[in-house]
């Protein structure tokens, strides 16, 4: 391969990398690449519990704090916990960074057991049969003092998983599944 082809190839690689970086919002990109602590403050609207946690110290996840988050996100109806996908907490942290807020996240629903999910499906519409909630990969929430529409727009901009918008019920759904929205 001659020198010209090598230079051209390098230029194409760098151009592709820069184009990819431009697709991510600036703050979200910085959050992904900067090794710094990730802290969440949450209120569980059903149990009345409050939790402030540094679940990532800038280098590694804190397993004790992840356990506390798993308990906090439990199915309060069945009093069952499940391991919650840590990338859901990362996604929530990035979302708050993008929105420029550290106000408490108001958790409406985290993990749901299959029995709870089926009961909710029987009572009304809007509950998926194969919900990411039952896998510990979804949450429904709003953020104190932040308009629901802004939360939705920021979540869509991140393109990090599923985003559901429920303005009449005052919550946004995010999950760690494929990128999609409703």
C-alpha positions in Angstrom: 0.0 0.0 0.0 1.5 3.4 -0.9 1.8 6.4 1.3 -1.2 8.2 -0.3 -3.6 5.3 0.3 -2.5 5.1 3.9 -3.0 8.8 4.5 -6.4 8.6 2.8 -7.4 5.7 5.0 -6.4 7.6 8.2 -8.4 10.6 7.0 -11.5 8.4 6.5 -11.1 6.7 9.9 -10.8 10.1 11.7 -13.7 11.6 9.7 -15.9 8.7 10.7 -14.9 9.0 14.4 -15.6 12.7 14.4 -19.0 12.3 12.6 -20.0 9.6 15.2 -19.0 11.9 18.1 -21.0 14.7 16.6 -24.2 12.6 16.8 -24.0 12.4 20.6 -25.0 15.4 22.6 -21.9 17.2 24.0 -22.8 16.7 27.6 -23.8 13.1 27.2 -20.5 12.4 25.4 -18.5 14.0 28.2 -20.4 11.9 30.7 -19.6 8.7 28.9 -15.9 9.5 28.6 -15.1 11.3 31.8 -14.1 9.1 34.7 -16.1 10.8 37.5 -18.4 9.6 40.2 -22.1 9.0 39.3 -24.5 10.1 42.0 -28.3 9.7 42.0 -30.9 11.0 44.4 -34.2 9.2 44.2 -37.6 9.1 45.9 -39.9 6.1 45.6 -43.4 7.5 45.3 -45.0 4.2 46.5 -42.9 3.4 49.5 -41.9 6.9 50.6 -38.2 5.9 50.6 -35.4 8.3 49.6 -32.0 7.2 48.5 -28.8 9.2 47.6 -26.1 6.9 46.2 -22.8 7.1 44.5 -23.1 3.9 42.5 -20.0 4.5 40.3 -16.8 6.0 41.8 -15.3 7.1 38.5 -13.6 3.7 37.9 -15.8 0.9 39.0 -19.3 0.2 40.2 -19.9 0.0 43.9 -21.5 -3.4 44.4 -23.0 -2.3 47.8 -24.6 0.7 46.3 -26.0 -1.3 43.4 -27.5 -3.7 46.0 -29.2 -0.7 47.6 -30.5 0.5 44.2 -31.8 -3.0 43.5 -33.7 -3.0 46.8 -35.0 0.6 46.1 -36.2 -0.5 42.6 -37.9 -3.6 44.0 -41.5 -4.7 43.2 -43.1 -3.2 46.4 -46.3 -5.0 45.7 -44.7 -8.4 46.0 -41.7 -7.3 48.0 -39.4 -8.9 45.5 -36.0 -7.6 44.3 -34.1 -8.3 41.2 -30.7 -7.3 39.9 -31.3 -4.1 38.0 -29.2 -3.5 34.8 -26.5 -1.0 35.9 -26.7 0.7 32.5 -30.2 1.9 33.5 -28.6 3.9 36.3 -26.0 5.2 33.9 -28.7 6.2 31.5 -30.6 8.0 34.2 -27.4 9.8 35.3 -26.6 10.9 31.7 -30.2 12.1 31.3 -29.9 14.3 34.4 -26.6 15.6 33.1 -28.1 16.4 29.7 -31.0 18.2 31.5 -28.6 20.1 33.8 -30.3 18.9 37.0 -29.5 17.0 40.1 -33.1 17.2 41.5 -34.5 14.0 42.9 -35.8 11.4 40.5 -39.4 10.4 41.4 -39.5 6.6 40.8 -43.0 5.3 40.0 -42.1 1.8 38.8 -38.8 -0.1 38.6 -38.7 -3.9 38.8 -42.0 -5.7 38.5 -42.4 -9.5 39.1 -44.3 -11.4 36.4 -47.3 -11.8 38.8 -47.4 -8.0 39.4 -47.0 -7.3 35.7 -49.8 -9.7 34.8 -52.1 -8.2 37.4 -51.5 -4.7 36.1 -52.1 -5.9 32.5 -55.5 -7.3 33.6 -56.5 -4.0 35.3 -55.8 -1.8 32.3 -54.0 -1.1 29.0 -50.5 0.1 28.6 -48.6 -2.7 30.3 -46.6 -4.9 28.0 -46.8 -8.6 28.3 -43.0 -9.0 27.9 -42.1 -5.8 29.8 -38.5 -4.8 30.4 -39.7 -4.0 34.0 -39.8 -7.8 34.6 -36.2 -8.1 33.5 -34.9 -5.3 35.7 -34.2 -3.2 32.7 -36.8 -0.4 32.8 -38.2 2.4 35.0 -41.1 4.9 35.0 -40.3 8.2 36.6 -40.4 12.0 36.5 -37.9 14.5 37.9 -38.9 17.1 40.4 -39.2 20.5 38.8 -38.4 19.4 35.2 -41.2 19.5 32.6 -42.0 16.0 31.4 -41.7 17.0 27.7 -38.0 18.1 28.4 -37.3 14.7 30.0 -38.7 12.9 27.0 -36.8 15.0 24.4 -33.5 14.5 26.3 -34.1 10.7 26.6 -34.9 10.5 22.8 -31.7 12.5 22.1 -29.6 10.0 24.0 -30.8 7.1 21.8 -29.9 4.7 24.7 -32.9 2.4 24.7 -36.7 2.6 24.8 -38.5 5.8 25.6 -42.2 6.0 26.5 -44.1 9.2 27.1 -47.2 9.2 29.3 -48.1 12.8 30.0 -51.6 12.0 31.3 -50.0 9.8 34.0 -47.1 12.2 34.5 -44.2 9.9 33.8 -41.6 8.9 31.2 -40.4 5.3 30.7 -36.8 4.5 29.9 -35.3 1.1 29.4 -32.1 -0.6 28.2 -33.7 -2.4 25.3 -33.4 -1.5 21.6 -33.8 2.2 20.6 -37.5 2.9 20.0 -40.2 5.2 21.3 -43.9 5.5 21.8 
